[in-house]
Amino acid sequence: MPPDCYNARLYTDDRAMILKELSEAIGVSGQEDAVRTIVLDAIKGHAEKIVIDPMGSVTALKRATGDNARRVMVAAHMDEIGFMVMGFEGDGTIRFAAVGGVDDRLLPGLRVKIGDAHMQGVIIWTPIHKNREQTVVKLSNLRIDIGATSKDEAAGKVKRGDRIAFDSTYQDIGDHVMRGKSFDDRAGCSLLIDVLQGEPYAVDVLAAFTVQEEIGLRGAQVAAQRLQPEIALVLEGTTANDIPNPMANLDDEIAFNPTCRMGGGPVISVMDSSMIVHPRLLAFVRETAAQAGIPYQIKSMVGGGTDGGIIHRSNAGVPTAVISMPCRYIHSPAALLHKDDYANGLKLIKALLNRLPEFTL
């Protein structure tokens, strides 16, 4: 699907704004209900055997065009990083803890939404007028202000265990979409919805919209055990740190060494902290992209992990590839994604699903 078709699909037809809906929905790990509702509505009529498993993941089957087809799991996680209410101070402010990998440097002054009622709050900090030598404050020393003036008042508005999400609004800015607080991994969820809404492929697609990836790949483990795929593809959002480091010497060659670049195409992983892609599967993915004329890039950072880390070790072992959308400012309230990367990512996934019957180890 070329980029112009992608734009028309995403912004003008009945399915328009699915990425906006997914991104703005709140689904901090362990409480993915709002995202799950959007997914279920979007895939209804496009797949069969739609199940919510005991962990809360959504699985579905899209049958192949022929019989005795290979079983290919395609996974994207529904959860996002965020926080949880842990307690209350006497002045009405809220103690909170991280859920997933949060960068403390981002937090002071950010707006957040708390609980099912989306109670608005702000993460407080000492104003610069009173302390001009501030350093990064640890999350454990920060509090959230919801306008309450006492412990009892705060406890009457929110409760311990309530999830807390960034307060962020999706925006379309020409070639990009931005302020996606959860493009990791709602971009992957949107791609998987597009896959299911497409025509049947040469393989059985075992779709898995997983839960609790950000806190330990938990939903994917159960889903892979249930689905028992032969091969797996994981759809993700990944870090596009393609901006110069302002703290580095820009004359130094290593000052600008991005993991991947926006606009460079989908990102294919070779290795991360949780898995190494089987060399033959990696070569097959690259060959498929080259044959279809799809631009792609290889992820240059070894850190981080994906649901592939547990899927490839499930059952008797599952050859697994990871295809990611490069996003700037990931795990923040304002990620940035290039529409062409999304379009080319979708083309690559569909091409793979139609070529995978040829793949052998």
C-alpha positions as CSV (number, residue, x, y, z in Angstrom):
1,M,0.0,0.0,0.0
2,P,1.7,3.2,-1.1
3,P,1.8,6.2,1.2
4,D,-1.0,8.2,-0.6
5,C,-3.4,5.2,-0.1
6,Y,-2.3,5.0,3.5
7,N,-3.2,8.7,4.1
8,A,-6.6,8.3,2.5
9,R,-7.4,5.1,4.5
10,L,-6.2,6.6,7.8
11,Y,-7.9,10.0,7.6
12,T,-11.0,9.9,5.4
13,D,-12.9,6.6,5.5
14,D,-15.0,4.8,8.1
15,R,-11.9,3.4,9.8
16,A,-10.2,6.8,9.9
17,M,-8.3,7.8,13.0
18,I,-7.8,4.3,14.3
19,L,-4.3,5.2,15.3
20,K,-5.6,8.3,17.0
21,E,-8.2,6.3,19.0
22,L,-5.6,3.7,19.9
23,S,-3.0,6.3,20.9
24,E,-5.3,8.4,23.0
25,A,-6.9,5.4,24.8
26,I,-5.4,4.7,28.2
27,G,-4.0,1.2,28.7
28,V,-1.2,1.2,31.3
29,S,0.1,-2.3,31.8
30,G,-2.4,-4.6,33.6
31,Q,-5.4,-2.4,32.7
32,E,-5.7,-2.5,28.9
33,D,-9.5,-2.5,28.8
34,A,-10.0,0.7,26.7
35,V,-7.6,-0.4,24.1
36,R,-9.0,-3.9,24.0
37,T,-12.5,-2.5,23.3
38,I,-11.2,-0.5,20.3
39,V,-9.3,-3.6,19.0
40,L,-12.4,-5.9,19.3
41,D,-14.6,-3.4,17.5
42,A,-12.0,-3.0,14.7
43,I,-11.4,-6.7,13.9
44,K,-15.1,-7.8,14.2
45,G,-16.0,-9.5,10.9
46,H,-12.4,-9.6,9.7
47,A,-11.3,-12.7,11.7
48,E,-12.7,-15.7,13.5
49,K,-12.0,-17.4,16.8
50,I,-11.7,-14.1,18.5
51,V,-10.9,-14.8,22.2
52,I,-9.9,-12.8,25.3
53,D,-7.6,-15.1,27.1
54,P,-7.2,-15.3,30.9
55,M,-4.4,-12.7,30.9
56,G,-6.5,-10.2,28.9
57,S,-4.8,-10.5,25.5
58,V,-7.0,-10.6,22.4
59,T,-6.2,-13.5,19.9
60,A,-7.9,-14.1,16.6
61,L,-7.5,-16.2,13.4
62,K,-7.5,-15.1,9.8
63,R,-7.5,-18.2,7.7
64,A,-5.2,-18.6,4.7
65,T,-6.3,-18.8,1.1
66,G,-5.5,-22.5,1.0
67,D,-5.6,-25.6,3.2
68,N,-2.8,-26.9,5.4
69,A,-1.2,-23.4,5.7
70,R,1.6,-22.4,8.0
71,R,0.6,-20.9,11.3
72,V,2.1,-17.5,11.7
73,M,1.7,-15.5,14.9
74,V,1.6,-11.7,14.4
75,A,1.8,-9.9,17.8
76,A,1.5,-6.3,19.0
77,H,1.2,-5.3,22.6
78,M,-1.7,-3.1,23.8
79,D,-0.2,-1.8,27.0
80,E,1.8,1.4,27.6
81,I,4.1,2.7,30.2
82,G,2.6,4.8,33.0
83,F,2.3,5.0,36.7
84,M,0.2,3.8,39.6
85,V,-1.2,5.6,42.7
86,M,0.6,4.3,45.8
87,G,-0.6,6.7,48.5
88,F,-1.4,10.2,49.7
89,E,0.3,12.9,51.6
90,G,-1.2,15.1,54.3
91,D,-1.3,18.1,51.9
92,G,-3.4,16.2,49.4
93,T,-0.6,15.3,46.9
94,I,-0.3,11.8,45.6
95,R,2.6,9.4,45.8
96,F,3.1,7.2,42.7
97,A,5.3,4.6,41.2
98,A,6.3,3.8,37.6
99,V,4.7,1.0,35.6
100,G,7.3,0.1,32.9
101,G,10.4,1.9,31.8
102,V,9.9,5.6,32.6
103,D,12.6,8.3,32.3
104,D,12.5,10.4,35.5
105,R,14.0,13.4,33.5
106,L,10.7,13.9,31.6
107,L,8.3,14.0,34.6
108,P,8.4,17.4,36.4
109,G,5.6,19.6,35.2
110,L,3.8,17.0,33.1
111,R,0.0,16.7,33.0
112,V,-1.4,13.3,33.7
113,K,-4.8,11.5,33.9
114,I,-5.6,9.2,36.8
115,G,-8.1,6.3,37.1
116,D,-11.2,5.5,35.2
117,A,-12.6,9.0,35.6
118,H,-9.4,10.5,34.1
119,M,-8.9,12.8,37.0
120,Q,-6.4,15.5,35.8
121,G,-3.3,16.2,37.7
122,V,0.2,17.7,37.3
123,I,3.5,16.2,38.5
124,I,4.9,18.9,40.8
125,W,8.4,20.2,41.2
126,T,10.2,23.1,42.9
127,P,9.9,26.2,40.6
128,I,13.2,27.4,39.1
129,H,12.7,30.8,40.8
130,K,13.3,29.1,44.1
131,N,16.0,26.7,43.0
132,R,18.2,27.6,40.0
133,E,20.6,24.7,40.6
134,Q,18.1,21.9,40.3
135,T,19.2,18.4,39.2
136,V,17.1,15.5,38.0
137,V,14.6,14.6,40.7
138,K,14.0,10.9,41.3
139,L,10.4,9.8,40.7
140,S,10.2,8.6,44.3
141,N,10.6,12.2,45.4
142,L,7.9,13.6,43.0
143,R,4.2,14.0,43.8
144,I,1.1,14.6,41.8
145,D,-1.2,17.6,42.5
146,I,-4.9,17.1,41.7
147,G,-6.0,20.3,43.6
148,A,-6.8,18.4,46.8
149,T,-5.8,20.1,50.1
150,S,-5.9,17.0,52.4
151,K,-5.2,13.3,52.4
152,D,-8.9,12.5,52.8
153,E,-9.9,14.8,49.9
154,A,-7.3,13.2,47.6
155,A,-8.4,9.7,48.7
156,G,-11.9,10.6,47.9
157,K,-11.1,11.4,44.3
158,V,-8.6,8.6,43.3
159,K,-7.7,5.4,45.0
160,R,-4.5,3.3,45.5
161,G,-3.9,1.1,42.5
162,D,-5.4,3.6,40.0
163,R,-3.3,3.7,36.8
164,I,-1.9,7.1,35.7
165,A,-1.2,8.0,32.1
166,F,0.3,10.9,30.2
167,D,-2.3,13.5,29.2
168,S,-1.6,13.8,25.5
169,T,-3.6,14.6,22.4
170,Y,-2.7,13.0,19.0
171,Q,-2.0,15.4,16.1
172,D,-1.6,15.1,12.4
173,I,1.2,17.4,11.1
174,G,1.6,16.7,7.4
175,D,3.9,13.8,6.7
176,H,4.0,12.9,10.4
177,V,1.7,12.1,13.3
178,M,2.8,13.2,16.7
179,R,2.0,13.4,20.4
180,G,1.3,9.7,20.4
181,K,1.9,8.9,24.1
182,S,1.7,5.2,23.2
183,F,3.0,4.7,19.6
184,D,4.9,2.0,21.5
185,D,3.0,-0.1,20.7
186,R,-0.3,1.3,19.4
187,A,1.4,1.8,16.0
188,G,1.9,-2.0,16.0
189,C,-1.7,-2.6,17.1
190,S,-2.9,-0.4,14.2
191,L,-0.7,-2.3,11.8
192,L,-2.1,-5.6,13.0
193,I,-5.7,-4.3,12.6
194,D,-4.8,-3.3,9.1
195,V,-3.5,-6.8,8.4
196,L,-6.7,-8.4,9.7
197,Q,-8.9,-6.1,7.7
198,G,-7.0,-7.0,4.5
199,E,-7.5,-9.9,2.1
200,P,-6.5,-13.4,3.2
201,Y,-2.9,-14.3,3.0
202,A,-0.9,-17.5,2.1
203,V,-0.6,-18.4,5.8
204,D,-3.0,-18.6,8.7
205,V,-2.5,-15.4,10.6
206,L,-2.7,-16.0,14.4
207,A,-3.2,-12.4,15.6
208,A,-2.2,-11.6,19.2
209,F,-2.9,-8.2,20.8
210,T,-1.0,-8.8,24.0
211,V,-1.0,-7.3,27.5
212,Q,1.7,-6.5,30.0
213,E,4.6,-6.4,27.6
214,E,6.1,-3.3,29.3
215,I,6.5,-5.1,32.6
216,G,7.8,-8.5,31.4
217,L,6.3,-9.9,28.2
218,R,3.7,-11.6,30.2
219,G,0.7,-11.6,27.8
220,A,2.8,-12.8,24.9
221,Q,4.0,-15.9,26.9
222,V,0.5,-17.1,27.4
223,A,-0.7,-16.2,23.9
224,A,2.2,-18.1,22.3
225,Q,1.6,-21.2,24.4
226,R,-2.1,-21.2,23.4
227,L,-1.6,-20.4,19.7
228,Q,1.4,-22.7,19.1
229,P,2.7,-20.9,16.0
230,E,5.4,-22.2,13.6
231,I,6.7,-18.7,12.9
232,A,6.1,-15.3,14.5
233,L,6.3,-11.7,13.6
234,V,6.3,-9.0,16.3
235,L,5.2,-5.5,15.4
236,E,6.6,-2.7,17.5
237,G,7.5,0.9,18.0
238,T,11.2,1.6,18.5
239,T,13.5,4.5,19.3
240,A,14.4,6.8,16.4
241,N,17.1,8.9,18.1
242,D,17.9,10.6,14.8
243,I,18.7,14.0,16.3
244,P,22.1,15.3,17.4
245,N,23.0,14.9,21.0
246,P,23.2,18.5,22.3
247,M,25.6,17.4,25.0
248,A,28.1,15.9,22.6
249,N,30.8,17.4,20.5
250,L,29.1,17.6,17.1
251,D,32.5,17.4,15.4
252,D,32.9,13.9,16.8
253,E,31.7,11.2,14.4
254,I,30.0,9.3,17.2
255,A,27.9,12.3,18.4
256,F,25.2,11.4,15.9
257,N,24.7,7.7,15.7
258,P,21.0,7.0,15.6
259,T,19.4,3.6,16.4
260,C,17.3,4.2,13.3
261,R,15.9,7.2,11.4
262,M,12.3,8.4,10.8
263,G,11.5,8.2,7.1
264,G,14.0,5.4,6.5
265,G,11.4,2.6,6.4
266,P,10.5,-0.1,8.9
267,V,13.2,-1.3,11.2
268,I,14.3,-4.9,11.2
269,S,16.0,-6.2,14.4
270,V,19.0,-8.5,14.3
271,M,19.5,-8.7,18.1
272,D,18.2,-7.1,21.3
273,S,18.5,-7.8,25.0
274,S,15.9,-10.5,24.8
275,M,16.6,-12.4,21.6
276,I,18.7,-13.0,18.5
277,V,16.8,-13.3,15.2
278,H,17.5,-16.6,13.4
279,P,20.0,-15.7,10.6
280,R,17.9,-17.4,7.9
281,L,14.7,-15.7,8.9
282,L,16.5,-12.4,9.1
283,A,17.9,-13.0,5.6
284,F,14.4,-13.9,4.4
285,V,12.8,-10.7,5.7
286,R,15.5,-8.6,4.1
287,E,15.2,-10.5,0.8
288,T,11.4,-10.0,0.9
289,A,11.8,-6.2,1.4
290,A,14.4,-6.0,-1.4
291,Q,12.2,-8.0,-3.9
292,A,9.2,-5.8,-3.1
293,G,11.2,-2.5,-3.4
294,I,10.4,-1.6,0.2
295,P,12.9,0.6,2.0
296,Y,14.0,-0.8,5.4
297,Q,16.7,-0.2,8.0
298,I,18.5,-2.4,10.5
299,K,18.3,-1.6,14.2
300,S,21.7,-0.6,15.4
301,M,21.1,-0.7,19.2
302,V,21.2,-4.0,21.1
303,G,19.3,-2.7,24.2
304,G,15.6,-3.1,24.8
305,G,13.4,-6.0,24.2
306,T,10.0,-7.0,22.7
307,D,7.4,-9.8,22.9
308,G,9.7,-11.7,20.6
309,G,11.9,-12.4,23.6
310,I,9.4,-14.8,25.0
311,I,7.6,-15.9,21.9
312,H,10.8,-17.3,20.3
313,R,11.4,-19.5,23.4
314,S,7.8,-20.8,23.7
315,N,6.8,-24.4,23.0
316,A,9.6,-26.1,21.1
317,G,11.0,-22.8,19.8
318,V,9.5,-20.4,17.3
319,P,11.6,-18.5,14.7
320,T,10.6,-14.9,15.3
321,A,11.3,-11.6,13.5
322,V,10.7,-8.1,14.8
323,I,9.5,-5.3,12.5
324,S,9.3,-1.9,14.2
325,M,8.1,1.6,13.4
326,P,10.8,4.2,14.1
327,C,9.5,6.9,16.5
328,R,11.2,9.8,18.0
329,Y,10.7,10.5,21.8
330,I,9.3,7.1,22.5
331,H,8.1,6.4,26.1
332,S,7.1,10.0,26.4
333,P,3.9,12.0,26.0
334,A,4.8,13.2,22.5
335,A,6.2,10.5,20.2
336,L,6.6,11.3,16.5
337,L,6.0,8.9,13.6
338,H,6.4,9.3,9.8
339,K,3.4,8.1,7.8
340,D,5.7,6.6,5.0
341,D,7.3,4.4,7.6
342,Y,3.9,3.1,8.6
343,A,2.9,2.5,5.0
344,N,6.1,0.7,4.1
345,G,5.9,-1.3,7.3
346,L,2.4,-2.5,6.3
347,K,3.6,-3.4,2.8
348,L,6.5,-5.5,4.3
349,I,4.3,-7.4,6.7
350,K,1.8,-8.3,4.0
351,A,4.6,-9.3,1.6
352,L,6.0,-11.6,4.3
353,L,2.7,-13.2,5.0
354,N,2.4,-14.1,1.3
355,R,6.0,-15.4,1.0
356,L,6.4,-17.3,4.3
357,P,5.3,-20.6,2.8
358,E,8.6,-20.5,0.9
359,F,10.7,-20.1,4.1
360,T,12.7,-23.0,5.5
361,L,15.2,-23.3,8.3
